């Protein structure tokens, strides 16, 4: 359980007590109690079995893979996967690889629907870049229509392990992952993934020795 859930639940519990003392209405009492239960459930943080295979890149978030496409960056071609988190998904984020945090960059922005393509550029977001040794993996925590707070517990220079808890996005949101061009994709668009346990891709060889064709991006 993320501690935020206890804070919300305790606050609503206090509201429930006050409502009961003032009204003795079971109907009015039910609302804060239901909301308290929802927040306890929303901020759940289940344990996950982290894959241990060499070169595996795991999902940083629970959700639905909505897009997989090649993009050009200043560092060359990258394969971008977009994962949409609805309000019912676990919202704890995890590191996709083991390595050293190279960059953590927060940028203020809008709160557009995270399903919209422009949200990746316009919405409030945090970019995390991890140096895994032979390659880098980047991912963005992107706020959504309901998400109003992004939590990232990392800073540049931190060492992280694959599947390690690294932060949280509150309520509906989106996470984009930038994979090396050499990545062998293991998921399709439309697949549901689980943070820390679902393998998104594998790196079979060090960067520069192998390539993956655009046909590997399956719709």
N, C-alpha and C positions, 0 to 999 in steps of 0.2 A: 504494500500500500504506500503510495506517495503521500508524504505528510500533508500536502495541500488538502487532500481529501478529509483528513481529520479536522483541519481548521474550518473548512466549509460546513462539515457535519456538526461540529460543536456550536458554531454560530447559529445554524438553523435549529439546533436543539434548544438553544437559549430562547430563540424566537418562539418555538413551540410551547415552552414553559410559560412565557409571557402571555401568549394567546390563550392558553388554558386558564391562567389566573384571571384574565380580564373577561373572558367570554364563556368558559366552560362548554364550548362548542366542539363536539367531536369532528364535525365537518371542517371547521377552520383549523383545527389541530392537525388534521391529516396532511394538509398541503406542505407545511415545513418539514414534517416527518418523512414524507415521500421524497422531497427534494434532498433531504439529508441522506437518505438511503441511496438516491441516485448518485450523489457526489462520492459516497464511499465506494460505490461500484465503478464509477467512471475513472477514479484515480487508482484503480487496481494495478498491481505491478507483479504479474505472475513470473515465476521462475521459468527459465527456458533452457533446453539442452542446446549448447552451442556446438555446431559442427567443428571438427578438428582436422579436416583434410587439408593438405597443402594447397595454397593458392585460392582457397575458397573466400568469396566475398558474400557476406550475409546481408539481409535486409536491415536497414536502420530503423524500420518502422513497421507496424501492423497496417494492413490496408489492402487496397485494390490497385494492381498495376494498370494504369490507364494509358500509358504511352511508352514507346521505346523508339528512339530515333537517334540518328547520327547528327552531331553538331560539330562545328569548327570552333576551336578555342585558340588562344595565343600559344598554347602548348601542343597544338595539333588536333587531330580528330578524336572525339570522345563519344562514347555511347551513353545517352542519357535515358534513365528510367524514371518515370513519374509514378509516385505512389500516393493515392488519395486516401486520407483517413476520415471516416465519417464519425459522428458523435458516439457511435457504439464501439469503436475500436479502442484497443489499448493505446494510450498516447505517450507512453514512455519511449524514448528514442535510444538506440544502441549503436555502438561503433561497428561499421561494416567490416573493418579489418584491424589487425594489430599493427601498431606503428607509433610514430611520433607526430603529434599535432603540429602542423606547419603554419596554419593560419586559422584564426577565428575572427570573422568579420560580421558585425551586426549592422543592418541597414533598415532605417525606418521607411514605412511606405503605407500603401493602402490596405484595405481588407476586402478585396474582391473575392467572389466565389473561387475557391481553390481549384475547381474543375476547369476554369477558364485558362486558356493558354497564356494570356497576358499577366496572370497572377505571378508567374515565375520571374517577371521583370519588375512588376509594379508593387507587389505586396511586401509588407514587412517581413524580414527574413534574416536568418543567420547562416552564413557559409562556413563550413568546416572542411579543411583540407588535411588529409592524413598521409604522411609519407610512410609507405609500407616497405620501403627498402628498394626493391627493383621497380616500383611503380607508385603512383599516387591515386588515391580515391577521394573524391570530393562529394559532399552532400549538403543540401540546403534544407533547413527547417523553415517552411513557408507558412505564414499565418493565413487563415481563411476568413470566410464571412463571419463566423462566430468566434474564431480564435482571436484573443486580444492580448495574449502574452506568450512569448517564446522563452523557454528556460534552457540555457546551455551551461553546463558545469565545466567546460573545458577552457583552456588557455593555451597559447602557443608554447611549445616545448614540453607539454604533458605527454607521457607515455600511456597509450591505451591498449587494451586487449580486444580481440575480436568478440563482439557480443556484449561488451561492457556498457552499462547504463551511462549515458552522456547528457541526458536532458529530457525535455518535455515540451509538447505544444498543447495548450489547453483548447479543447473542443475541436470542431472540424478543421482540417488543415491538410497540408500536402508536404511530402518530402521528395526532392529530386536527387538522384544519385548519378554522378558522372564516373563512368567506368573507363579504364584504359582501352584503347582500340584493340588490344590483344585479348581482351576478355572473351571467354566462351560463354555465351548467354545460356542460362538454365531455366528461365521463366518466360512465359508468354504474356502479352497484354490480355487483361481479363482475369489473370490469376490472382488469388488472394495470398498474401504473404504475411509472415509473422516475424516481428523484429527479433533479431539475434539468432533465429533458428532456421529461417528459410534461406537457402543458397540462391543468390541472384545470378552469380557468374563464377567462373573459375579462371585462374591464370595458369595455363599449362606450362609456359616457358617464360623466362625473363623477357622484359620488354625489348623489342627489336628483333627477336628470333622468329616470331610467328605473327600471323595476321588473321583477322576474322572478316568474312565477307558481310556485306550489308544484308545478304539474304538471311543471316543469322538472327536478324531482328524480326521476330515473328509477330504478325498482327493477329 
